[in-house]
Amino acid sequence: MKVIYFDCFAGIAGDMTVAALIELGLPLETLREALALLPLSDYELSSRKVERHGVSGTSFKVTLTEADQPHRHYCGIAAMIEQSELKPRVKELAQRIFLRLGQAEATVHAVPLERVHFHEVGAVDSIVDIVGTAIGLDYLGVEKVYSSGLPFGRGFVHTAHGKLPVPAPATAQLMKGIPLSSDIGEGERVTPTGAAIVASLAEGFGPPPKMTPEGIGYGAGEKDFPELPNLLRLVLGEAAGIGAAEEVLVVETHLDDMNPELFGFLMERLFEAGALDVAFSPLQMKKNRPATRLTVIARKEELETLSGTILAESTAIGLRYYPAGRVTLSRESESRESSLGPVQVKVMQNGRVTPEYDSCREIALALRLPLIEVYRIVERECCGR
C-alpha cells in the first residue's frame, strides 16, 4: 500500500504541498491539464528549484493575470468541483479538504456551513493549491496519509479581517486534535490551507508509520525564516506489513432508558458526523437493568463533533473515550460483471474479495430477488468462491 508522510518540521502551506508533490514526480503539465477541467481562468502555474538554508527544494507559484479575484462561498466551490470532469478520487479528496475548511470557518464566524464566505482561501491560488494537492496524491497512487505534529507559531498575520494572532482563528480551529511540535520561532508557519490538508486527510499524527521510503520531496515556502529551512518534507513509500497501523479513539456510553426505535437514526447521524465505525451491544447494568453499549471508533479530530452528536441524539448524559491502535487492510471498491449485471465488490489488500452490500441491495430490489441469493451469485461469479 502506497503511503505518504507529511514531515511538517517548519510548518505547511498549500503551495509547499503541491511543490513537494512535484518533486515526488507529479508533472507540472499533468497538473495544468487536470486543473483546466475547473472553470477558473486568469492564472499561470510555474515551479522552479530553490534553496533554503543550503537544502534544495521546489517552489510552486500561482501567478494571477487578473488582479480582481472574486471571493467565493463554500457551496459554490463544492458545486464547482462536483460538476467538473475531475477524477472521482480527486473530487473526493478536494471536497474533503474544503469541507473541513468550511466547518472551521463556520465555527469561527458562528454561521451555517452554507453561508461560509471564503476570502483568501476562496481565491484562485488557494483553490489551485487544494485541488492540486488532490491531483498529486491521486497521480502518485497514495492510499494513506500520515503527518507529524504542527508548529503553533507566534506573532500576527494580516488578513481580510484585519490583523489577527498567529495561527489565525480558522487555522487554530483546524489544528484541534493535532499534536503541537516545539516552538520554532515567530511568524505564520501553518496556513489555513495547509492545516486543512493534513486535518482532513491524515490518518494519524506523530512519528512516521512503518514504511519503506521510495521518494522524498521538499516543497519550499515563499518566506525564508532564520531559524530553519522553510521546507515541507513529504516521504512517499510502501507501508510495511499486511496493514497500516494508526491510532484512533474509542468512544463509549451505556444507554438503559432509550427508545430502541431511535438507535438506527443515532447510527446514521454518527456516520454522517465522521465515525469510522459504530456498534451496539447488549449488557446488564446496575440493578440488573438491560441496556445497550454504544461504541464508536473515530479519529481524534472528530471527538468534539461525535460527542455532541451522541449527547444530542441519545439519552446519554456522559461518555468516555480512550486511544487505541488499529491495523487495517487497504481496500478499494471495484465494478465487476455478473449474470445480474454490473456489481460493486470490495477488493482487500490480501486478495480477498467481498460483495458490496449497497450494490447487492440495489440489484435485489431491481430484479425482485432475495438479497441472500444475490450475494450467493456475486460471491460465486465475482469473488472466486
C-alpha positions as CSV (number, residue, x, y, z in Angstrom):
1,M,0.0,0.0,0.0
2,K,1.4,3.4,-1.0
3,V,1.5,5.9,1.9
4,I,2.9,9.4,2.3
5,Y,4.2,11.1,5.4
6,F,4.0,14.9,5.9
7,D,7.0,15.9,7.9
8,C,5.9,19.5,8.8
9,F,9.1,20.4,10.8
10,A,8.8,24.0,9.5
11,G,5.1,24.1,9.0
12,I,2.9,23.6,6.0
13,A,1.1,25.6,3.3
14,G,-0.8,24.7,0.2
15,D,1.8,25.8,-2.3
16,M,4.5,23.9,-0.3
17,T,2.4,20.8,-0.5
18,V,2.0,21.0,-4.3
19,A,5.7,21.8,-4.7
20,A,6.7,18.7,-2.7
21,L,4.4,16.6,-4.8
22,I,6.0,17.9,-8.0
23,E,9.4,16.9,-6.6
24,L,8.0,13.4,-6.0
25,G,7.1,13.1,-9.6
26,L,3.9,15.0,-10.4
27,P,4.5,16.6,-13.8
28,L,3.6,20.2,-14.0
29,E,1.9,19.7,-17.3
30,T,-0.3,16.9,-15.8
31,L,-1.3,19.4,-13.1
32,R,-2.1,22.1,-15.7
33,E,-4.3,19.7,-17.7
34,A,-6.3,18.5,-14.7
35,L,-6.8,22.0,-13.3
36,A,-8.1,23.1,-16.7
37,L,-11.2,21.0,-16.0
38,L,-12.2,23.6,-13.5
39,P,-14.0,26.9,-14.6
40,L,-11.0,29.0,-13.5
41,S,-9.1,31.5,-15.6
42,D,-6.6,34.3,-15.4
43,Y,-3.8,32.4,-13.8
44,E,-0.5,30.8,-14.7
45,L,1.4,28.0,-13.0
46,S,5.2,27.7,-12.6
47,S,7.7,25.8,-10.5
48,R,11.5,26.1,-10.0
49,K,14.3,24.7,-8.0
50,V,15.3,26.9,-4.9
51,E,17.5,26.6,-1.9
52,R,16.6,27.1,1.8
53,H,19.5,27.1,4.3
54,G,21.6,25.1,1.9
55,V,18.8,22.5,1.3
56,S,17.5,22.1,-2.3
57,G,13.7,22.2,-2.8
58,T,11.0,23.1,-5.3
59,S,8.9,26.3,-5.3
60,F,5.4,26.3,-6.8
61,K,3.7,29.5,-7.7
62,V,0.3,30.5,-9.0
63,T,0.5,33.9,-10.8
64,L,-2.7,35.8,-11.2
65,T,-3.0,37.6,-14.5
66,E,-6.2,39.4,-13.4
67,A,-5.9,41.4,-10.2
68,D,-9.6,41.3,-9.2
69,Q,-10.3,37.9,-7.8
70,P,-13.9,37.0,-6.7
71,H,-14.4,35.8,-3.1
72,R,-16.4,32.5,-3.2
73,H,-18.7,30.7,-0.8
74,Y,-18.2,27.2,0.3
75,C,-21.2,25.9,-1.5
76,G,-20.1,27.5,-4.8
77,I,-16.6,25.9,-4.6
78,A,-18.1,22.5,-3.7
79,A,-20.5,22.6,-6.6
80,M,-17.7,23.7,-9.0
81,I,-15.6,20.7,-8.0
82,E,-18.5,18.2,-8.1
83,Q,-19.7,19.4,-11.5
84,S,-16.2,19.2,-13.1
85,E,-14.8,16.3,-15.0
86,L,-12.0,15.7,-12.5
87,K,-11.4,12.1,-11.5
88,P,-13.7,10.8,-8.7
89,R,-10.8,10.3,-6.3
90,V,-9.5,13.8,-6.9
91,K,-13.0,15.2,-6.3
92,E,-13.4,13.2,-3.1
93,L,-10.1,14.4,-1.7
94,A,-10.6,18.1,-2.6
95,Q,-14.1,18.1,-1.3
96,R,-12.9,16.6,2.0
97,I,-10.4,19.4,2.4
98,F,-12.8,22.2,1.5
99,L,-15.5,20.7,3.8
100,R,-13.1,20.7,6.8
101,L,-12.0,24.2,5.9
102,G,-15.7,25.3,5.7
103,Q,-16.5,23.7,9.0
104,A,-13.7,25.6,10.7
105,E,-14.8,28.9,9.2
106,A,-18.4,28.2,10.2
107,T,-17.3,27.6,13.8
108,V,-15.1,30.7,14.0
109,H,-17.7,33.1,12.5
110,A,-20.8,31.3,14.0
111,V,-22.6,30.9,10.7
112,P,-24.1,27.8,9.0
113,L,-21.8,26.0,6.6
114,E,-23.8,27.0,3.6
115,R,-23.2,30.7,4.4
116,V,-19.4,30.4,4.9
117,H,-17.7,33.1,2.7
118,F,-14.0,32.4,1.9
119,H,-11.7,35.3,1.5
120,E,-8.1,34.3,0.9
121,V,-8.9,30.6,0.5
122,G,-11.6,31.3,-2.0
123,A,-9.2,32.9,-4.5
124,V,-7.9,31.0,-7.5
125,D,-4.4,30.3,-6.0
126,S,-5.9,28.6,-2.9
127,I,-8.3,26.5,-5.0
128,V,-5.4,25.5,-7.2
129,D,-3.3,24.5,-4.1
130,I,-6.1,22.3,-2.6
131,V,-7.3,20.7,-5.9
132,G,-3.6,20.4,-7.0
133,T,-2.9,18.5,-3.8
134,A,-5.7,16.1,-4.5
135,I,-4.4,15.7,-8.1
136,G,-0.9,15.0,-6.9
137,L,-1.9,12.4,-4.3
138,D,-4.1,10.6,-6.9
139,Y,-1.3,10.7,-9.5
140,L,1.2,9.2,-7.1
141,G,-1.2,6.5,-6.1
142,V,-1.3,7.5,-2.4
143,E,-3.8,5.4,-0.4
144,K,-3.0,6.7,3.2
145,V,-1.7,10.0,4.5
146,Y,0.1,10.5,7.8
147,S,1.6,13.6,9.4
148,S,3.9,14.9,12.0
149,G,2.6,17.4,14.6
150,L,2.4,21.1,13.6
151,P,4.2,24.2,15.0
152,F,1.8,26.7,16.5
153,G,3.8,29.8,15.6
154,R,3.8,33.2,17.2
155,G,3.1,36.8,16.2
156,F,0.4,38.3,13.9
157,V,-0.8,37.9,10.4
158,H,-2.7,40.4,8.2
159,T,-6.0,39.0,6.7
160,A,-9.2,40.3,5.1
161,H,-10.5,40.6,8.7
162,G,-7.5,42.7,9.8
163,K,-4.6,41.9,12.0
164,L,-5.1,38.5,13.7
165,P,-2.9,36.4,16.0
166,V,-0.9,33.5,14.6
167,P,-2.2,31.0,13.9
168,A,-5.3,32.7,12.5
169,P,-8.6,31.6,14.2
170,A,-9.7,29.3,11.4
171,T,-6.2,27.7,11.3
172,A,-6.2,27.2,15.1
173,Q,-9.7,25.6,14.8
174,L,-8.3,23.2,12.2
175,M,-5.3,22.3,14.5
176,K,-7.6,21.0,17.2
177,G,-6.7,17.3,17.9
178,I,-3.3,17.6,16.1
179,P,-0.2,17.3,18.3
180,L,1.8,20.6,18.5
181,S,5.5,20.4,17.8
182,S,8.1,22.5,19.6
183,D,8.2,26.3,19.2
184,I,10.3,27.2,16.1
185,G,10.0,30.9,16.2
186,E,7.8,33.8,15.2
187,G,5.7,34.0,12.1
188,E,2.9,32.2,10.4
189,R,4.2,28.6,10.0
190,V,0.9,26.9,9.2
191,T,-1.6,28.5,6.8
192,P,-5.4,27.6,6.8
193,T,-4.9,25.7,3.5
194,G,-2.0,23.7,4.9
195,A,-3.8,22.9,8.2
196,A,-7.0,21.8,6.3
197,I,-4.9,19.4,4.1
198,V,-3.5,17.5,7.0
199,A,-6.5,17.8,9.3
200,S,-8.8,16.3,6.7
201,L,-6.5,13.7,5.1
202,A,-4.1,12.4,7.7
203,E,-5.0,9.0,9.2
204,G,-2.7,9.7,12.2
205,F,-0.2,12.2,13.7
206,G,3.2,11.6,15.2
207,P,6.3,9.8,14.0
208,P,6.4,8.2,10.5
209,P,4.4,4.9,10.1
210,K,6.2,1.7,9.4
211,M,7.1,2.1,5.7
212,T,9.9,1.7,3.2
213,P,10.6,5.2,1.7
214,E,10.8,5.3,-2.1
215,G,10.9,9.1,-2.6
216,I,11.4,12.3,-0.7
217,G,10.1,15.7,-1.9
218,Y,10.9,19.1,-0.4
219,G,8.4,21.9,-1.0
220,A,9.6,25.4,-0.3
221,G,7.6,28.2,1.2
222,E,7.8,31.8,0.0
223,K,9.2,33.2,3.2
224,D,12.7,32.5,4.5
225,F,12.9,32.1,8.3
226,P,16.2,32.5,10.1
227,E,15.7,29.5,12.5
228,L,15.4,26.7,10.0
229,P,14.8,26.0,6.3
230,N,11.2,26.8,5.3
231,L,10.5,23.5,3.7
232,L,7.8,20.8,3.8
233,R,9.2,17.3,3.5
234,L,7.0,14.6,2.0
235,V,8.1,11.0,2.3
236,L,6.5,8.6,-0.2
237,G,6.8,4.9,0.3
238,E,5.3,1.4,0.7
239,A,3.6,0.5,4.0
240,A,5.4,-2.3,5.9
241,G,3.4,-5.3,7.0
242,I,0.0,-6.5,5.9
243,G,-1.8,-3.5,7.1
244,A,-1.3,0.2,8.1
245,A,-1.2,0.9,11.8
246,E,-2.9,4.1,13.1
247,E,-4.2,5.5,16.4
248,V,-7.9,6.1,16.8
249,L,-10.3,6.9,19.7
250,V,-12.8,4.5,21.1
251,V,-15.9,6.5,22.4
252,E,-18.4,4.6,24.6
253,T,-21.5,5.2,26.6
254,H,-24.2,2.9,28.2
255,L,-27.9,3.5,27.4
256,D,-30.6,2.0,29.5
257,D,-33.5,4.4,29.0
258,M,-33.6,5.0,25.3
259,N,-36.4,4.0,22.9
260,P,-34.9,1.2,20.7
261,E,-36.5,2.8,17.6
262,L,-34.0,5.7,17.9
263,F,-30.9,3.6,17.6
264,G,-30.9,3.3,13.9
265,F,-31.2,7.1,13.5
266,L,-28.4,7.6,16.0
267,M,-26.1,5.3,14.0
268,E,-26.9,7.2,10.8
269,R,-26.1,10.6,12.4
270,L,-22.8,9.3,13.8
271,F,-21.6,8.0,10.4
272,E,-22.6,11.4,8.9
273,A,-20.5,13.1,11.6
274,G,-17.4,11.2,10.7
275,A,-17.4,8.0,12.7
276,L,-15.2,5.2,11.3
277,D,-17.4,2.5,12.9
278,V,-20.5,2.3,15.1
279,A,-21.7,-0.7,17.1
280,F,-24.4,-1.6,19.6
281,S,-24.0,-4.5,22.1
282,P,-26.3,-5.7,24.9
283,L,-25.3,-5.6,28.6
284,Q,-26.7,-5.6,32.1
285,M,-26.3,-2.5,34.2
286,K,-26.8,-1.9,37.9
287,K,-30.0,-3.2,39.4
288,N,-29.8,-5.8,36.6
289,R,-31.3,-3.4,34.1
290,P,-30.9,-4.4,30.4
291,A,-29.0,-1.8,28.5
292,T,-27.1,-1.1,25.3
293,R,-23.4,-0.2,25.0
294,L,-22.7,2.3,22.2
295,T,-19.2,2.0,20.8
296,V,-17.8,4.5,18.2
297,I,-14.5,4.3,16.5
298,A,-13.3,7.7,15.5
299,R,-10.3,9.9,14.6
300,K,-9.1,12.2,17.3
301,E,-10.1,15.3,15.5
302,E,-13.7,14.1,15.3
303,L,-14.2,13.7,19.1
304,E,-16.0,17.0,19.7
305,T,-18.4,16.6,16.8
306,L,-19.2,13.0,17.6
307,S,-19.6,13.7,21.3
308,G,-22.0,16.4,20.5
309,T,-24.0,14.1,18.3
310,I,-24.2,11.4,20.9
311,L,-25.3,13.8,23.7
312,A,-27.9,15.4,21.3
313,E,-29.3,12.2,19.7
314,S,-29.4,9.8,22.6
315,T,-30.4,9.8,26.3
316,A,-26.7,9.7,27.4
317,I,-25.6,12.2,30.0
318,G,-21.9,11.4,29.6
319,L,-19.4,9.3,27.7
320,R,-15.9,8.1,27.9
321,Y,-13.1,7.8,25.4
322,Y,-9.6,6.4,25.2
323,P,-6.9,5.9,22.5
324,A,-6.5,2.6,20.8
325,G,-4.3,1.3,18.0
326,R,-5.7,-0.4,15.0
327,V,-4.3,-2.1,11.9
328,T,-6.4,-2.2,8.7
329,L,-6.1,-3.7,5.3
330,S,-6.3,-1.3,2.4
331,R,-9.2,-1.9,0.2
332,E,-10.9,-0.4,-2.8
333,S,-14.3,-0.8,-4.5
334,E,-14.3,-2.3,-8.0
335,S,-17.0,-2.9,-10.5
336,R,-17.3,-6.4,-11.9
337,E,-19.6,-8.1,-14.4
338,S,-22.1,-10.8,-13.2
339,S,-25.1,-12.5,-14.7
340,L,-27.2,-10.0,-12.8
341,G,-25.3,-7.0,-14.4
342,P,-22.5,-4.8,-13.1
343,V,-21.9,-5.1,-9.3
344,Q,-19.5,-3.4,-6.9
345,V,-17.2,-5.6,-4.9
346,K,-14.6,-4.8,-2.2
347,V,-11.1,-5.9,-3.0
348,M,-8.8,-6.2,0.0
349,Q,-5.0,-5.8,0.1
350,N,-4.6,-9.5,0.9
351,G,-6.6,-10.5,-2.2
352,R,-9.9,-11.3,-0.5
353,V,-13.0,-10.1,-2.4
354,T,-16.4,-9.5,-0.9
355,P,-19.7,-8.1,-2.3
356,E,-20.7,-4.5,-1.5
357,Y,-24.0,-4.5,0.4
358,D,-25.4,-1.4,-1.2
359,S,-24.8,-2.7,-4.7
360,C,-26.3,-6.1,-4.0
361,R,-29.3,-4.5,-2.3
362,E,-30.0,-2.3,-5.4
363,I,-29.9,-5.5,-7.6
364,A,-32.1,-7.4,-5.3
365,L,-34.8,-4.6,-5.4
366,A,-34.5,-4.1,-9.1
367,L,-34.8,-7.8,-10.0
368,R,-37.1,-8.7,-7.2
369,L,-34.7,-11.4,-5.9
370,P,-33.9,-12.4,-2.3
371,L,-30.8,-10.5,-1.2
372,I,-29.2,-13.7,0.1
373,E,-29.5,-15.2,-3.4
374,V,-27.9,-12.1,-5.0
375,Y,-25.0,-12.5,-2.5
376,R,-24.5,-16.1,-3.5
377,I,-24.4,-15.3,-7.2
378,V,-22.0,-12.4,-6.8
379,E,-19.7,-14.4,-4.5
380,R,-19.6,-17.3,-7.0
381,E,-19.2,-15.2,-10.1
382,C,-17.2,-12.2,-8.9
383,C,-15.4,-13.2,-5.7
384,G,-13.9,-16.6,-6.6
385,R,-15.9,-18.5,-4.0
